């Protein structure tokens, strides 16, 4: 099942409103962005919902089309707010389902959720590429957390880690036709970067990258050259800025096709000055604070959004 190329950005977005948000002990060992709960975090779900609702309101405010699905209370899914790790959507109606490392995250893959999207005319249930059997081999690939896609070029970039296995990348390429450039990336103390989308973000006209996180000079040069070949404005950030979620960004389409780069308040503070000015020349910044979700979940606004690329006829019907 080869996947059709498409434009890079969309205004159709899947978001899952959390029911039982909390720090996830199964994901914490591999996620250096995730922090241990503090006293008082028993009310984290309420705060996370407020942050989630603010993000949805901000997206609607610029003319994007967030499709909001409520999480189910049972089974408990502490990371349900991050749907981009288990599914991606593509311009020919294809959905790809991904193998996830943490067993307590796998129930996030909900057939009823996909049926809701199909009923709204946003996806096709007859085009599902299911890679989840790779879990039995320990070969994980966590959606557009693991893969940063260049959709027009049928290209992707991936930082190898326990959640992004080279054999899973090879299977993804074989099944989709999307070529992947894989590399190694580490945080300040040498631990693998758990997801590519915390150190690399690619929009229509920009690529934000933490090249400093790629320790091998040859891999770093290859990555920068490949990003440069895409014709995008390269905006390099430091490991410290990466640690503030300055690489966890997503460009979305708003009213009139206007591009908006969605980022958290924490990321915007880390980018203030020249990096944010350069980013703003490519897409209008849309800043939404999500501190509870960042601290306990270890992911930011990009992780909260799964992009939907409905086929043209379905897209027109969905907007209408």
N, C-alpha and C positions, 0 to 999 in steps of 0.2 A: 504494500500500500504506500505508494509514493505520495508525498504531501505537496500540494500546490504552493508556489510562492505567493507573496502578498505584499502590500505596503507594510511598513514597520509598526505603525501605531493604529490604535482603534479607540473609539469612544464607548464601546460595549464591554462591560467589565463585570466579572463575577466577584461578589464579596459575600462572606459567610459571617453572619452576626453570632458572636460566641454565646454559648449557653453555660459553659462550665470552665471559663478561662482560668488558667493557673500556670505556674512554672511546671515544666514537665521533667521529672527526674530521669526519664529514659533518653531524652535528647541532650541534657546538660553536659555529659562527659565530652561530647564532640563539639559543643557550641560555646566558644569562649565569649560570645556576646551576651549570653544568658546569665543572669544574676540570681543568687539564692533569694528566696522570699524573706521579707522583713516582717517584724511584728505588725499586724494590721492588714496584711495582704489577704486575709480571709474575705475581704470585700473587693478583691481584684476584679472579679467578674463585672461588677457594677461599673467600676472605673473603665475597664476595657470596653464595655458597651458604649459608654459616653464617648470615648475616643473613636470608636468605630463609627458611631452615628455622626460625629463631626466630620470624619473623612467622607462619608457618603454625602452629607450635605454640601461639602466643598466641591465634590465632583459634580453633583447636580447643578451647583451654582455656576459652573463654567460651561454647562451644556453637555456634559458627558452623560452616559446612560448606564449607571450602576444597576445591576440586577442583584438584589439582595435576597439571600436564602437564610432562613433561621437554622442555626445548629439545633440538633436534637439533644435533650439532656442526657439520654442514655443511648449507647454507652458513653461514659465520660470521655470527652475528646478535648484535652486542654489546649491543643494547637489548631483547632478547627478554623480559627481566624486566618490561617495561612493556606488557602486552597491552591495556591500556585505550585505547591510541592507535589501534588498528586494528579494534576490534570493540566493539559494544555489544549488550546483550541486553535484551529487553523482554517484558512480561507475557503477550503473546499468542503467544510463541514466536519472534517476529521477531528476526533477527540483522541488524545493519547493519555492512557492511564499508566502511572509510573510506580516502580518498586520503591518502597519506603523502608528505611532502616529500622525505625522505632515501631515495635509491634502495636503499641497503643495509639499510633497515628493511623494505622491502616483502616480502621472503621470510618475515617473521614471520607473515604471513597464511597459515595452514596448514589445508588441507582436512582432513587427518587429525586435527587437533586438534578441529575442529568435529564430526567424526564421533565422536570419543570422547565429547564432550558429549552428542550425540544418543543414543548407545548407553546413556548413563547416564540418559536420560529428562529431560535438563535443557533441551534446545532442540529446535527442529524445523527440519530441513534444507529443508523445502518453503517456508519463509518467510525468504528471504535477500534483503535489500535491498543491492545492490552499487553503491556510489558510486565505485569505484576508477577508473573510466574518466575521472574528472575530473583524474587525474594528467597525462593527455596535454595538458591545457590549462594546467597549472600552478595549478589551483584545489584547494588542499589543505584538509582538514578532519580533524584528528587525534583523532577519537573523543571520549571524555569527558575528554581533555586540553583540546581546543578547546571543548567544550560542557559546561557544568555544567547538569544537568537538574533541573527540578522536575517529577517524573513525574506526581504527582496533577493538576497544572494544565496538563499538556501544554505546558510552558514551558521555555525554556533561555536561558542567558546566555553570551555569547561575546566575548572580547577579540580584536580584529582584529590579525593579525600575518601574517608570511610563511607561517605554518602554518595560518592560519584565514582563508580567503578569503571575501569577501562573496558572491560568486556561488555558492560551495559551500554557504554557509549558506542561500541562497535555494532551492537545489535540495533541500537537506535538509528545509526546511520544506514545500516543494511535495510531496515524496514521503512525508512522515511525518505532516503535520498539526501538528507541534510548532512553535510560534511562538518566534522567537529575538530577544532584545534584544541587539544588538551595540553595542560601545563600544570606545574606545581606552584602552590601559593601558600604562604605561611604568615602567621601573625607575629607580633613583636618578640615572642618567646619561642618561636619555631614550631608552633602547632599548626597543622593544616587548616587553612581557611575552610570552614565547614560547607559553605555554599558560594558558588561563583558570584551570585548576584549581590553579595555584600562588598565586593571589590571591583565590580565591573557593571556598568549600565550603558546601554546603547539606545539612543533615540534616532529620530529621522536625520538630524544633522550633527549630533554630538556623541562622543564616547567618553564617559568618565571612568578612569582606570587607576587602580593603585598598583602601578608598575613596581613600586618598592617592595610589594608583597611577593614578587616572583624572584626567588633568590638566585636562580641559575641565570647567568648573563645571556646565554644563548636563547633560552626559553623566553626571557624578557624581551630581547631584541625581536624575536620571531612574533611574539604577541603584539608588540607595538607596530611592527611593520604590517601585520595583517589588519590591525585596526585602522592604520593609516591608509591602507589600500581601499578601505571602504569609502574613503572620501569625507569622513566625518571630522569635525573639530575635536582634537584630542585634549582632554582636560585631565591632567594627572593630579592625584591626591596622595597624601602621605598615609602611612600606616596609622598614625594617630587620628587622622580624619576618617579613615576607614572604620576605626573603632567607634566613631560617633555616628555611624550609619550614613556617612557622606557618599558612599557608593551604592546605597540601596535606594535607587531612584527609579521612576518610571514615567516616561512620556505618554500622555493620553491625548486623544482628540476631543476638543470641546466644540462649542457652537461655531459653525462656519468653517470647520476643519482646523481651527486654531490649535496649535500644540501647547500643552501645559505639562511641565515636568513636576511631578508630585514628589515631595520630600517632607521629611519630618522637621519639626522645630529644632531638634537637636542637630540634624544634618545641616540645616540652613545656618545655624550658628557656627558650625565647623567650617563651612564654605564661605563665610562672609568675606567680602573683599573681591579680589580679582577672579577667583574660581566661580563665584556666584554671578558676577557680572558677565563672564564669558558664557556661562550656562544660559543666562537670561537672553543673550543675543540669539540663541537657538530655539528656545521655548520659554513661555512665561512661567516663572516659578509659582507653584501652588503649595504653600507651606501649611502643614497640619500636624500639630503636636500629638504624639502617641507614646508618652513616656512609660506608662504602665506596660503596654504591649511590648515595647522595646526591652525594658528591663527584665521582665519575667519570661517573655517569649523568646527573646534573643533575635527578633526580626523586626523590621520597620515597615514603612508603607508599601514598598514594592512587594514585599512578601504577602501582604494582605489582599493583593489584587491578581486575579487570573484574567488575562485578556481574552476576549471573545472576538473572532473574526468570522461573522456569519457570511455565507454566500450572498451575492448581491441581491437576489430576489428576496431571500429571507430577511436581509438587513433592512430593505425598504419596508417590508411588512412590519418588522419589529419597531421601526421608528414611527411608522404611521399609526 
